[in-house]
């Protein structure tokens, strides 16, 4: 049920900010936006059915993926992210999003992944992939082993 926040005037529906009040004293900044929820749904669907075109459309051209920009495994652009994603699929890595959560900064996806080579696993069989969103596009992807760290990354 949609309502107007008594504190600032945002329009909120089931914990999602539908329309921002636009004030500097907004008390709803901790809530995900309707757009972020939609992006989370699209990410889940694209990853689960391996729809590379949709996944690509959700990424900013200058999106990055990884923890260390100096690492050989770090992706510095949408094209590098897609190439890395395709390489993982070609190598036999399979995975699916089993849960998503959204916050004001983006989407956290809990992934279950099967690695073809037990000796060469990128992460464990279950981990969080965080997709940070700016201007309706994913601008950075990072992995986290703990839910609390993933949730903090998408929160204010």
C-alpha positions as CSV (number, residue, x, y, z in Angstrom):
1,X,0.0,0.0,0.0
2,X,1.4,3.3,-1.1
3,X,1.7,6.2,1.4
4,X,3.3,9.6,1.9
5,X,6.1,9.6,4.4
6,X,5.2,11.9,7.3
7,X,8.8,12.8,7.9
8,X,9.8,14.1,4.5
9,X,7.1,13.6,1.9
10,X,8.5,10.7,-0.2
11,X,6.0,8.2,-1.6
12,X,6.7,4.7,-0.3
13,X,5.2,1.4,-1.1
14,X,6.2,-1.8,0.9
15,X,9.6,-0.4,1.9
16,X,10.5,0.9,-1.6
17,X,10.8,4.6,-2.4
18,X,8.5,5.2,-5.3
19,X,8.9,9.0,-5.5
20,X,11.6,11.0,-3.8
21,X,10.6,14.1,-1.8
22,X,13.7,15.8,-3.3
23,X,14.7,17.5,0.0
24,X,18.0,17.6,1.7
25,X,16.4,16.5,4.9
26,X,14.9,13.3,3.4
27,X,14.6,10.5,6.0
28,X,14.0,7.8,3.3
29,X,17.4,7.7,1.8
30,X,18.0,4.3,3.4
31,X,15.2,2.8,1.3
32,X,15.8,1.2,-2.2
33,X,14.2,2.9,-5.1
34,X,11.7,1.3,-7.5
35,X,14.4,1.4,-10.2
36,X,16.9,-0.5,-8.1
37,X,14.4,-3.2,-7.4
38,X,13.7,-3.5,-11.1
39,X,17.5,-3.7,-11.9
40,X,17.8,-6.5,-9.2
41,X,15.0,-8.5,-10.9
42,X,16.6,-8.1,-14.3
43,X,20.1,-9.1,-13.0
44,X,18.6,-12.2,-11.4
45,X,16.8,-13.2,-14.6
46,X,19.7,-12.4,-16.9
47,X,22.2,-14.4,-14.8
48,X,19.9,-17.4,-14.2
49,X,19.1,-17.8,-17.9
50,X,22.6,-16.7,-19.0
51,X,21.2,-13.8,-21.1
52,X,24.4,-12.0,-21.9
53,X,22.6,-9.3,-23.9
54,X,20.4,-8.2,-21.1
55,X,23.3,-8.4,-18.6
56,X,25.3,-6.2,-20.9
57,X,22.5,-3.7,-21.2
58,X,22.5,-3.2,-17.4
59,X,26.2,-2.3,-17.3
60,X,27.6,1.2,-17.7
61,X,30.3,1.3,-20.5
62,X,32.9,2.2,-17.8
63,X,31.7,-0.4,-15.2
64,X,34.3,-2.2,-13.2
65,X,34.5,-5.6,-11.6
66,X,36.8,-6.7,-8.9
67,X,38.5,-5.7,-5.7
68,X,42.0,-4.6,-6.8
69,X,42.3,-2.4,-9.8
70,X,46.0,-3.4,-10.2
71,X,45.1,-7.1,-10.4
72,X,45.2,-9.0,-13.8
73,X,41.6,-10.3,-13.0
74,X,40.1,-6.8,-12.5
75,X,37.8,-5.7,-15.3
76,X,38.0,-2.0,-16.3
77,X,35.0,-1.8,-18.7
78,X,31.7,-3.3,-19.7
79,X,33.4,-5.1,-22.6
80,X,36.0,-6.7,-20.2
81,X,33.2,-7.7,-17.8
82,X,31.3,-9.4,-20.6
83,X,34.4,-11.1,-21.9
84,X,35.2,-12.4,-18.4
85,X,31.6,-13.6,-17.9
86,X,31.7,-15.4,-21.2
87,X,35.1,-17.0,-20.3
88,X,33.7,-18.3,-17.0
89,X,30.7,-19.8,-18.8
90,X,33.0,-21.3,-21.5
91,X,35.2,-22.8,-18.7
92,X,32.1,-24.6,-17.4
93,X,31.3,-22.4,-14.4
94,X,27.6,-22.5,-13.7
95,X,25.7,-20.5,-11.2
96,X,22.4,-19.0,-10.3
97,X,21.0,-16.2,-8.2
98,X,19.1,-17.7,-5.3
99,X,18.3,-14.4,-3.5
100,X,18.5,-10.7,-4.2
101,X,18.2,-7.7,-1.8
102,X,18.3,-4.0,-2.7
103,X,19.4,-0.9,-1.0
104,X,19.9,2.7,-2.0
105,X,23.3,2.0,-3.6
106,X,22.5,-1.2,-5.5
107,X,21.7,-4.9,-5.5
108,X,23.2,-7.8,-3.6
109,X,22.8,-11.2,-5.1
110,X,23.4,-14.4,-3.3
111,X,24.9,-16.8,-5.8
112,X,25.3,-20.6,-5.8
113,X,28.2,-21.5,-8.1
114,X,29.5,-24.8,-9.3
115,X,33.2,-24.6,-10.3
116,X,34.3,-27.3,-12.7
117,X,37.8,-27.6,-11.2
118,X,37.7,-27.9,-7.4
119,X,41.4,-26.9,-7.3
120,X,40.7,-23.6,-9.1
121,X,37.7,-21.9,-7.6
122,X,37.2,-18.2,-7.7
123,X,35.2,-18.2,-4.5
124,X,33.3,-20.8,-2.5
125,X,30.1,-22.4,-3.7
126,X,27.9,-19.6,-2.1
127,X,28.8,-15.9,-2.0
128,X,27.4,-12.5,-2.6
129,X,27.9,-10.5,-5.8
130,X,27.2,-6.8,-5.2
131,X,26.1,-4.6,-8.1
132,X,26.5,-0.9,-7.3
133,X,24.1,1.3,-9.4
134,X,24.4,4.9,-10.5
135,X,22.0,6.6,-13.0
136,X,20.2,3.3,-13.6
137,X,23.3,1.3,-14.6
138,X,25.6,-1.0,-12.8
139,X,28.9,0.9,-12.3
140,X,30.8,-1.6,-10.2
141,X,30.6,-5.3,-9.3
142,X,32.3,-6.8,-6.2
143,X,32.2,-10.1,-4.4
144,X,31.7,-10.7,-0.7
145,X,31.7,-13.9,1.3
146,X,29.6,-12.5,4.2
147,X,26.0,-11.2,3.9
148,X,26.7,-8.4,6.4
149,X,29.4,-7.0,4.2
150,X,27.3,-7.2,1.1
151,X,24.4,-5.5,2.8
152,X,26.7,-2.7,4.0
153,X,27.9,-2.2,0.5
154,X,24.4,-1.4,-0.9
155,X,23.4,0.7,2.1
156,X,24.1,4.3,2.9
